[in-house]
Amino acid sequence: QFDELLDLQTDSEPTFMEEIVEMYCDDSQTMLDELKEILNDEEKRTTEGFDTARATLHKLRGASSTLGAEGIQHTCESLREAIVAEARD
């Protein structure tokens, strides 16, 4: 998918990829802040909080996949599995 994004950058839009990466970084920071808030606040560690965390991780994993950030993808999946396990307890 990253190569497809690169193909969209043209002479008329020379900063296309820069803008995409900047959006990814901004959105990722927002998602990470949301996850941190849920996971560090005992009162938010509920079924609803875990559902929100899993949805956020899904979005972050998808965005990371688009940019080819495999390490982040794998970390998101591992964290999602840990959240699912904790939600069962």
PyMOL commands that set and color helices and strands:
alter all, ss='L'
color gray80, all
select helices_A, chain A and resi 2-8+16-40+42-44+47-67+70-88
alter helices_A, ss='H'
color red, helices_A
deselect
rebuild
show_as cartoon
